[in-house]
Amino acid sequence: MLQRVLAGLCRLEGVNQAMLIDDSGQLLASVGEEGVMPPFEDAVEMIHVAQETGDALGLGQVYEVWCESKKRMIIDVAAPNRIVVLSGDGGRLARWRHALDRDRRILATTPRM
């Protein structure tokens, strides 16, 4: 089920990789282009920097990070122990976000594989 949901997210315009990471930074699942490593380290570093910044400034918890440039990435905390990362080139981040909302319950509750 998890692989099917992640594969569905990869069908969105511009999405090349869909990953599920746990709260300790371990990659639980990934779907993307064959032979291409997912930007896992970049996503984990971005999560840590966002959390440290939120803590340092007293802003509270991080629920979502949007990165927009030539390469794009959305990091979404679906549950306290489930972080979804979509990355790619182009596409509309708002559509990516909407798709994540649609699949949030499945992504947050699917057991580890």
Phi, psi and omega in degrees: 000315181299314180299322179294319179294314179297321177296323177297321178293328178290343178280351177293147180303123177092343182280124177256330183221140172233127184230152172238125184238145175270176185291347177266002178089017179267134178286119180267322181201152179208140175226134179183196181298135181294134178083002180248127178287135177291152180283056185297312182297320178299317181294316180296318178297317179298319178298312181297317180296317179297318180293317179296319179295316178300318178294313183297325182266358180068033183272349181098202185282155175263127178250338186198143175226130176247129177241120184236117174198210176301315173263144182237152179208137170240130175246124184231127178274097183287328178204165182305333181244016180223116180241125181258135179233126172247134178222154179172197181238128177070198183081172182254118182298327179296324176291323176299314181298317179298318179296322177296318177300319181297324184257009186304314183298317179295314181295325183282338188244352181293129181295157178296141180265000000 
